[in-house]
Amino acid sequence: MAATRKVPLRKCVVTQEMKPKKELIRIVRNKEGEVFVDETGKKNGRGAYLTRSIYVVETAKKSGALNRHLNTEVDPSVYEQLKTVIEGKKIE
């Protein structure tokens, strides 16, 4: 009998949908207060997840959802990084 692995689910902070972790983008605030996009999904810190959609990123920016979930002010450059990740480009 083959055991099927359980897929980890996470909730998008904008749409409130539960989705497999691989389908979402993780944004992290570390202990130093830096906020950045975590493409590996494994970095230490407080994490928030967003659906891979330009519309969702724009909504998060307007509503301040990431600011609330990460308890800090998110720099506009983070939203630009999110857009480049969604468009399939790598972050330097």
Secondary structure, DSSP 4 states (H G I P E B T S, - for coil): -PPPPPPPEEEBTTT--EEEGGGEEEEEE-TT--EEEESSS--SSEEEEEES-HHHHHHHHHHTHHHHHHTSPPPHHHHHHHHHHHTTPPP-
